[in-house]
Every structure is written in structure tokens, then in C-alpha cells.
Amino acid sequence: MSDLIQMTLYRRSTHFTHSKRRVSYDISDLVIDDSVTLDRDTNFSATEFNFKMIFEKKPIIPYTGDIISFKWKKKKMFYGYVFKYGFDKDHNIAVKCYAPSRYLKNEDSIVFKAGTLSERFRDVCKRAGIKAKVVSGASHKCKAEVDDGKTYFDMIKNAISATTKATHKHYLIYDNYDTVELRKFPHKKLDIIIGDKSGLTDYDYSVDIDNTYNVVKVVKKDSKKSKNSSKTKTGEDDPKTTTIKSKSVTMPSQKQWGKLQKVVNAKKKANDAQMIQQAKNELKNRNRANKELKITCVGRTDLVPGNYVTVEIKDYKKKFKDCPILKAVHHFGQNYTCELTMKVGQSWQVNGSMS
């Protein structure tokens, strides 16, 4: 498979070796066919890369922390670090690697000043010691906050959520070889149609209302202080001194789906009209079914999370336009395929979440 696969192992240091210098090995011919998988998603987790290689008499062992570079037909596909390796009875070495964004799982305590998503992203990547690039940024200023004992992923996620809520624009973190990028979501439209006669080999389409709401109640709680205290001994609100005012908005879909209600707290100092508008805004994305499409198709290197593509299933007379890819698992080998999880319609825009 060396004509398709180029894989190189770089010793990250001399910590586990007897060599006085860092060395590299071309392991392309040792890689077992159909064992190479590349797994990416938009759920704030690092790109995962797995493969198996032959255990020879004088084996080349990919030690934890070593660097793996992978190219498919000379195109750079993965750069990352060995996090696990092991041996089986068939004399194979199984290797699991993660891309540089794996170091965004590191925890830290930071006091952030007010700043943009781009600034927060660059800051935490620098602290994690990884290369970063802002492909698409935002001018919105996130408020100052204290992130104590949180992962860098969570810190970026908070900034993305705040930016999306203010601007209605979506973003994702993407491992582009050795650089972690901040991209808009969706990122790029692919000018192709995946269908029964154009690469589609399997599919599963589903519609659900598990996370759907057609009634939103906005509540405002008022706890009046008594002579003793406004709280009970357990720290809970005292029923004798607490009142709750609410405003609700109901959608016609209740007739079909039944009452699916969500309660949210009113914004500070909101009046009745503002509470009703808040409920309407919440329902814009909540009052719709979730549509998900999973497909298996002939492999293409540009079928990655963030990109979007049209899928046509003639058996059911369905044509899904511009479906954003949320998760992509590439299986490299003589029979190169992709497993894609995609969103259909606009339900993926709920609350800035892409999962």
C-alpha cells in the first residue's frame, strides 16, 4: 500500500531510546491494509487516528508521545502523537494517536478579561503549547469570566457559545495537520452530490422530537425578605415568601406532538413583553424535529466535519441539500470509505450546538 500511504514515525525525544539524537522511520510498508482510520467530529474532542503495523524481528515500536505523520496519495491527512500502543497474538502492533487539539483537554485556572473568541482561542492554544490559526473569527466581545479548573476545550466552548448567541454564527475547532484551526461552521460547500449512483453505499435517516419543545415558559422568581431570612435552613427558597411570575408561548405543533415544555429564567429586569419575546426567541430553534442522516460512501479526503454536501436517496425520493458534516470516520485502504453523520435542515443550529 506504500503507493497510497505514506506514514512516518518521528521520535519526539530520546527519553525512551538509547540514541543520542532524534530519529525518524518510514513505516509505510509496515502498515496493515484496511487498519487505518481517521475519526473527526465537531463535539470538542481531538481527532483520533488508529492503525496497525507488523511486528518484525527487530521491531520499530511507536512509543507513547512519538509523532506520526500520515499522507494519503501525498495529501497531508494527519499529524499527531501516540497515546497508546499494544501487541496482539497475530504479531501486530495496534497504535492510537491524537491530533494536537488533544492538549486542549488540559485543565487550567484562568481569569479572562473581556475579549473576542479569536483572542481566547489563541490564548489557550498558546498555553497548551500547540500551533493555532484563526481561519474565521468574530468581533463580538465575550464578557470577562473566571474559569477555574476547566479544560481548554471548555473555555473555548464557552466563548463559542457566547459568540453564537450574540451573532448567530457558528464555529468549530478543526485539526488541520499540525495546526489547530478556528473555523466557521459550516466551513465549505462541496460541489458534489452523494447518491445511489454516485458513491453512496449505505444510509440511515431518522427524525425525532426527543429534544424538541413547543411551549416555553419564562419565569421570574421573587423572594421577599422576611424579618428572619429569605432562605430556609437548607438554603432553599422559602415558600412563604417566594412568588413566581411567568409568561408562556405555545406553538401549534402541540396538537400533533403533545405539550413539550421548557422553562427558562427571565432576563434581569425583563418586563412582560420582553419575557414573551424571550420565549418566542427560544422557540425559533426548539420547535422543530431533529433530523439526522448517517451514510457510508466512497472515500474523499474533503468529506470532513464542517464541510457540507448534498445527498440524494432515490429509493425514498429524498434529496437533502447542503447537509453539514458533524462526524466523519475515514477508513483508508484499497477500499477507501467514509462514514458520515450529518444534520438535515436547520435543527443543528439549536443553541449554537452542532452535536
Secondary structure as UniProt FT lines:
FT   TURN            2..4
FT   STRAND          5..10
FT   TURN            15..16
FT   STRAND          24..26
FT   HELIX           28..30
FT   TURN            33..34
FT   STRAND          36..41
FT   STRAND          48..54
FT   TURN            64..65
FT   STRAND          67..72
FT   TURN            73..74
FT   STRAND          75..87
FT   TURN            89..90
FT   STRAND          92..98
FT   HELIX           100..105
FT   STRAND          107..112
FT   STRAND          115..116
FT   HELIX           117..128
FT   STRAND          132..134
FT   STRAND          141..142
FT   STRAND          145..151
FT   HELIX           152..167
FT   STRAND          170..176
FT   TURN            177..178
FT   STRAND          179..185
FT   STRAND          189..195
FT   TURN            196..199
FT   STRAND          200..208
FT   TURN            210..211
FT   STRAND          215..223
FT   TURN            233..234
FT   TURN            239..241
FT   STRAND          242..250
FT   TURN            252..253
FT   HELIX           254..257
FT   STRAND          261..265
FT   TURN            268..269
FT   HELIX           272..286
FT   STRAND          290..298
FT   TURN            301..302
FT   TURN            305..306
FT   STRAND          308..313
FT   HELIX           314..316
FT   STRAND          318..332
FT   STRAND          337..343
FT   TURN            345..346
FT   HELIX           347..352
//
